[in-house]
Amino acid sequence: MGATTRIATKDLKLRIRDRSAIITGIIAPLFLAFIFQLIFGGAFDQSLDLSFGLVDLDGTEVSAGLGQVLDAIEGEGVATVERFGSRAEAEDAIEEGGADAFILIDEGLGRSVMTNMEATIEVVGDVDAPTSTQIAESIATQYATGVGAAQLAVGTTAAASGTPLTPDFIASLSADPATAAFSYELTDVTTATRQLDATTYFAAGMAVFFLFFTVQFGVLGLLEEERDGTLARLKAAPISRASIVAGKALLAFLLGLISTSVLVVSTQLLLGASWGSPLGVAVLVVAGVLAAVGIMGLVAAMARTPEGAGNLGAIIAVILGMLGGVFFQLGSGDDFLSRLTFITPHAWFMRGLADLADGAPWTAALPAAGAILVFAVSTGSVGWLLLRRRISE
């Protein structure tokens, strides 16, 4: 067993007996992930349970066309559609939560369309279901647009041919005049950006947030050795300075790897988190731990005392965590705040897990893991040089 491994093994036993690493690395993030999911989990539920109503007081072929469209939407499982006999019944259904919105077709729509007159289709929605109401409004608007196009086409044809605009003439232009100009297509569009569910989001956020506090127990050990005078004994021993620094770095890596791995397994078993491909998650975890070790190692190299390093490391961990979106998502799309989040390894860690969502292969995590490793290499190499120089003095 080399000097590096012996140093790391000895310190690892001490940290486990001390229990502080267990509390910081496992118990605290697991507890907070549960609390955050319990309080804020509903805000992440973006699924739509659409429920529409239809009040057809016209009863003509024209109004029946809109009913056919709603029936097709219901047949695809997109929404549930219920027919009501009056406006009052539909309004009562909204008040009781039986429908999100309803479309009202007043008597006379068919006569107005056949005589090339204006007509109105009304959409009434629940104030607490604005998205569903907008969808219902879009359906009615599209249908009305189609009917309007049919009116224009029929009127133009009648004018061009000099034929009177009669119901028989309109019927001769199409076997189904109510739906001739209206068409629809239901398609399944997969979003380019995947998103974690609430449980997994908070579990991952707390795991990477407390990871930076956990690895501190390793990298700050070198400063504690320096303060307590035991570093001089290590320097007097027949081991290289690089082995001393590497031993502390290995300890930090092991603490971070163990705590994060335990959190991944425990949140999946206890909270129902869905992390995705195990291999992809492992790649992200290793990259994340290396980045945490590199950043906290650089902090330790710049501080004079263990207390100073601990305080500075906590400040940096909190700033990076909040900016990286471990508590809540920052920005949306391509705005400045969304771009700013990716100067942190936290955001890339969350992005990598989102890329693994919905059964994606493990290779989907490689771009995010590569970005995290950039943080690890850039900060770790500088921290390594500074720490070696420090213990060589």
C-alpha positions in Angstrom: 0.0 0.0 0.0 1.5 3.3 -1.1 1.9 6.4 1.1 -1.0 8.1 -0.7 -3.4 5.3 0.0 -2.3 5.0 3.6 -2.8 8.7 4.3 -6.3 8.6 2.7 -7.3 5.4 4.5 -6.2 6.7 7.9 -8.1 10.0 7.4 -11.1 8.3 6.0 -11.5 6.2 9.2 -11.2 9.3 11.3 -13.9 11.2 9.4 -16.2 8.2 9.6 -15.7 8.0 13.4 -16.3 11.7 13.7 -19.7 11.3 11.9 -19.6 14.9 10.7 -18.9 13.8 7.1 -21.9 11.4 7.3 -24.2 14.1 8.5 -23.0 16.7 5.9 -22.7 14.3 3.0 -25.7 12.0 3.5 -28.2 12.9 6.2 -28.5 16.6 5.6 -29.0 16.5 1.8 -31.4 13.5 2.0 -33.5 15.3 4.6 -33.6 18.6 2.6 -34.3 16.8 -0.6 -37.4 15.3 1.0 -38.5 18.7 2.5 -38.0 20.6 -0.8 -39.9 18.0 -2.7 -42.7 18.0 -0.2 -43.0 21.8 -0.3 -42.2 22.8 -3.9 -42.8 19.5 -5.8 -46.2 20.6 -7.0 -44.7 23.6 -8.8 -42.7 21.2 -11.1 -45.8 19.3 -12.1 -46.4 20.6 -15.6 -48.6 17.9 -16.9 -52.0 19.0 -18.3 -55.2 17.1 -17.6 -57.4 18.9 -20.1 -61.2 18.8 -19.7 -63.4 20.7 -22.1 -67.1 21.2 -22.5 -69.2 21.9 -25.6 -72.6 23.6 -25.6 -74.1 23.3 -29.1 -77.3 25.4 -29.2 -77.2 25.5 -33.0 -77.5 21.8 -33.9 -76.6 22.3 -37.6 -74.0 20.7 -39.7 -71.7 23.6 -39.2 -71.7 23.4 -35.4 -71.4 19.6 -35.7 -68.0 20.1 -37.4 -66.5 21.6 -34.3 -68.0 18.7 -32.3 -66.2 16.2 -34.6 -62.9 18.0 -34.0 -63.3 17.8 -30.2 -64.3 14.1 -30.5 -61.1 13.4 -32.5 -59.0 15.2 -29.8 -60.7 13.1 -27.1 -60.2 9.9 -29.1 -56.4 10.6 -29.1 -56.4 10.9 -25.3 -55.4 14.5 -25.4 -58.5 15.7 -23.4 -61.9 14.7 -22.2 -64.9 16.4 -23.7 -68.4 16.6 -22.2 -71.5 18.0 -23.9 -73.9 20.2 -22.0 -77.4 21.2 -22.8 -77.1 24.8 -21.7 -74.7 27.5 -20.7 -75.8 27.3 -17.1 -74.9 23.6 -17.0 -71.4 24.2 -18.4 -70.8 27.1 -16.0 -71.8 24.8 -13.1 -69.4 22.2 -14.3 -66.6 24.7 -14.2 -67.5 25.9 -10.7 -67.5 22.3 -9.5 -64.2 21.4 -11.2 -65.8 19.2 -13.8 -64.4 21.1 -16.8 -61.6 23.6 -17.4 -63.3 25.5 -20.2 -66.3 25.1 -22.5 -67.1 26.3 -26.1 -70.5 27.8 -26.6 -72.2 27.8 -30.0 -75.3 30.0 -30.0 -78.3 29.3 -32.1 -78.0 30.7 -35.6 -74.4 29.8 -36.4 -75.3 27.6 -39.3 -77.8 30.1 -40.8 -75.2 32.9 -40.5 -72.5 30.8 -42.3 -74.9 29.7 -45.0 -75.9 33.3 -45.7 -72.4 34.7 -45.5 -73.0 36.6 -42.3 -70.8 37.1 -39.3 -71.2 34.7 -36.3 -69.6 34.3 -32.9 -68.2 31.3 -31.0 -67.7 31.9 -27.3 -65.1 30.3 -25.1 -65.6 30.4 -21.3 -62.8 29.2 -19.0 -61.9 28.7 -15.4 -59.8 31.5 -14.0 -57.6 28.9 -12.3 -56.9 27.0 -15.6 -55.6 29.7 -18.0 -53.5 27.2 -20.1 -56.5 24.9 -20.7 -58.6 27.9 -21.6 -56.1 29.1 -24.1 -56.0 25.7 -25.7 -59.8 25.7 -26.0 -59.7 29.2 -27.5 -57.1 28.1 -30.0 -59.3 25.2 -31.1 -62.3 27.5 -31.5 -60.2 30.1 -33.3 -58.8 27.6 -35.7 -62.3 26.2 -36.5 -63.7 29.7 -37.0 -60.8 30.5 -39.3 -61.5 27.4 -41.4 -65.2 28.3 -41.6 -64.3 31.9 -42.6 -62.0 30.6 -45.3 -64.8 28.4 -46.6 -67.2 31.4 -46.6 -64.7 33.4 -48.7 -64.1 30.5 -51.1 -67.8 29.9 -51.6 -68.6 33.6 -52.0 -65.8 34.1 -54.5 -67.0 31.1 -56.5 -70.6 32.3 -56.5 -69.6 35.8 -57.6 -67.3 34.5 -60.4 -69.9 32.2 -61.8 -72.8 34.6 -61.3 -74.8 32.0 -59.3 -77.0 33.0 -56.5 -75.6 32.1 -53.0 -78.2 29.4 -52.0 -77.9 26.4 -49.7 -78.1 24.0 -52.6 -75.3 25.8 -54.4 -73.1 25.6 -51.3 -73.9 21.9 -50.8 -72.9 21.3 -54.4 -69.4 22.6 -53.8 -68.5 20.0 -51.1 -70.0 16.8 -49.8 -69.3 18.1 -46.3 -69.6 21.9 -46.3 -69.3 22.0 -42.5 -65.7 20.7 -42.5 -64.5 21.3 -46.0 -62.2 24.1 -45.1 -61.2 22.9 -41.7 -58.5 20.3 -41.2 -56.5 19.2 -38.2 -53.5 17.0 -37.4 -52.5 15.7 -34.0 -48.7 15.1 -33.8 -46.4 14.0 -31.0 -43.5 16.5 -30.7 -40.6 15.6 -28.5 -39.0 18.6 -26.8 -35.3 19.2 -27.5 -34.6 19.8 -23.8 -35.5 17.2 -21.2 -36.5 18.1 -17.7 -36.1 16.3 -14.4 -39.2 15.5 -12.3 -39.5 17.3 -8.9 -38.1 14.5 -6.8 -35.1 13.9 -8.9 -34.4 17.6 -9.3 -34.2 18.3 -5.6 -32.4 15.0 -4.9 -29.7 15.9 -7.5 -29.6 19.5 -6.4 -29.0 18.7 -2.7 -26.5 16.0 -3.7 -24.3 18.3 -5.7 -24.7 21.2 -3.3 -23.6 19.3 -0.2 -20.9 17.5 -2.2 -18.7 20.7 -2.0 -19.1 20.7 1.8 -18.3 17.0 2.0 -15.0 17.2 0.1 -13.9 20.0 2.3 -13.3 17.4 5.1 -10.5 16.0 2.9 -8.8 19.0 1.4 -8.9 21.0 4.7 -7.2 18.1 6.4 -3.9 19.4 5.1 -4.4 22.7 6.7 -5.4 21.0 10.0 -2.2 19.0 9.9 -0.3 22.2 9.4 -2.0 23.9 12.3 -1.7 21.0 14.7 2.0 20.4 13.8 1.5 16.9 12.4 2.4 18.1 8.9 6.0 18.5 10.0 6.1 14.8 11.0 4.7 13.8 7.6 7.3 15.9 5.8 10.0 14.3 7.9 8.8 10.8 6.9 10.3 9.1 3.9 7.4 10.1 1.6 7.2 12.7 -1.1 5.4 16.0 -0.8 3.2 14.9 -3.8 2.1 11.8 -1.9 0.9 14.0 1.0 -1.2 16.3 -1.2 -2.4 13.3 -3.2 -3.5 11.5 0.0 -5.7 14.4 1.1 -7.1 14.7 -2.5 -7.9 11.0 -2.6 -9.6 11.3 0.8 -11.7 14.2 -0.5 -12.6 12.2 -3.7 -13.6 9.1 -1.7 -15.8 11.1 0.7 -17.5 12.8 -2.2 -17.9 9.6 -4.2 -19.3 7.6 -1.3 -21.7 10.3 -0.1 -23.1 11.0 -3.6 -23.4 7.3 -4.5 -25.3 6.7 -1.3 -27.6 9.6 -2.0 -28.3 8.4 -5.6 -29.3 5.0 -4.3 -31.2 6.1 -1.2 -33.3 8.8 -3.0 -34.2 6.3 -5.7 -35.3 3.7 -3.1 -36.8 6.1 -0.5 -38.1 9.0 -2.5 -38.7 7.5 -5.9 -36.2 9.6 -7.8 -35.4 8.6 -11.4 -31.8 9.2 -12.2 -31.6 7.6 -15.6 -28.9 5.3 -17.0 -26.6 4.0 -14.1 -23.5 4.3 -16.3 -24.3 7.9 -17.3 -25.1 8.8 -13.7 -21.7 7.3 -12.6 -19.9 9.4 -15.2 -21.5 12.5 -14.0 -20.9 11.7 -10.3 -17.2 11.1 -10.9 -16.8 14.2 -12.9 -18.8 16.2 -10.3 -16.6 14.9 -7.4 -13.4 15.7 -9.3 -14.7 19.3 -9.9 -15.6 19.7 -6.2 -12.2 18.4 -5.1 -10.5 20.8 -7.6 -12.4 23.9 -6.5 -12.2 23.2 -2.8 -8.5 22.3 -3.2 -7.9 25.7 -4.7 -9.8 27.3 -1.9 -7.6 25.5 0.7 -4.4 26.6 -1.2 -5.4 30.2 -1.0 -6.5 30.3 2.7 -4.2 30.6 5.6 -6.1 28.7 8.3 -8.6 25.8 8.2 -11.2 28.1 9.6 -10.6 30.6 6.9 -10.7 27.9 4.2 -13.9 26.5 5.6 -15.6 29.9 5.6 -14.4 30.8 2.1 -15.3 27.4 0.8 -18.9 27.6 2.3 -19.4 31.0 0.6 -18.2 29.7 -2.7 -20.3 26.6 -2.4 -23.4 28.6 -1.6 -22.9 31.0 -4.5 -22.1 28.3 -7.0 -25.1 26.3 -5.8 -27.6 29.1 -6.1 -26.2 30.3 -9.4 -26.2 26.7 -10.6 -29.9 26.2 -9.9 -29.8 23.5 -7.2 -32.7 25.1 -5.2 -34.8 26.4 -8.1 -34.3 26.9 -11.8 -32.9 30.2 -13.0 -33.9 31.8 -16.3 -35.4 30.0 -19.2 -34.3 29.5 -22.8 -31.4 31.5 -24.1 -31.7 34.5 -21.8 -28.6 35.9 -20.0 -29.4 34.3 -16.6 -29.8 30.9 -18.2 -26.4 31.2 -19.9 -24.8 32.5 -16.7 -25.7 29.4 -14.7 -23.4 27.3 -16.8 -20.3 28.9 -15.4 -20.9 26.5 -12.5 -20.3 22.7 -12.4 -23.7 22.4 -10.6 -25.6 23.6 -13.6 -23.8 21.1 -15.9 -24.4 18.3 -13.4 -28.2 19.1 -13.4 -28.1 19.5 -17.2 -26.4 16.1 -17.6 -29.0 14.4 -15.5 -31.8 16.1 -17.5 -30.2 14.7 -20.7 -30.4 11.2 -19.2 -34.1 11.6 -18.5 -36.8 9.5 -20.3 -34.5 6.5 -21.0 -31.8 8.3 -22.9 -28.5 6.3 -23.3 -25.6 6.9 -21.0 -23.7 8.7 -23.8 -26.1 11.6 -23.5 -24.3 12.6 -20.3 -20.9 12.9 -21.9 -21.2 16.6 -23.0 -22.1 17.7 -19.5 -19.5 15.5 -18.0 -16.9 17.0 -20.3 -17.8 20.5 -19.2 -17.6 19.5 -15.5 -14.1 18.0 -16.1 -13.0 21.4 -17.4 -13.7 22.9 -14.0 -11.9 19.9 -12.4 -8.8 20.2 -14.5 -8.5 24.0 -14.4 -9.0 24.5 -10.7 -7.4 21.2 -9.6 -4.1 21.8 -11.4 -3.7 25.3 -9.9 -4.7 24.0 -6.5 -2.2 21.1 -6.7 0.7 23.4 -7.6 -0.1 25.8 -4.8 -0.5 23.2 -2.2 2.7 21.4 -3.2 4.6 24.7 -3.0 3.0 25.4 0.4 4.1 22.2 2.1 7.6 22.5 0.5 8.3 25.7 2.2 
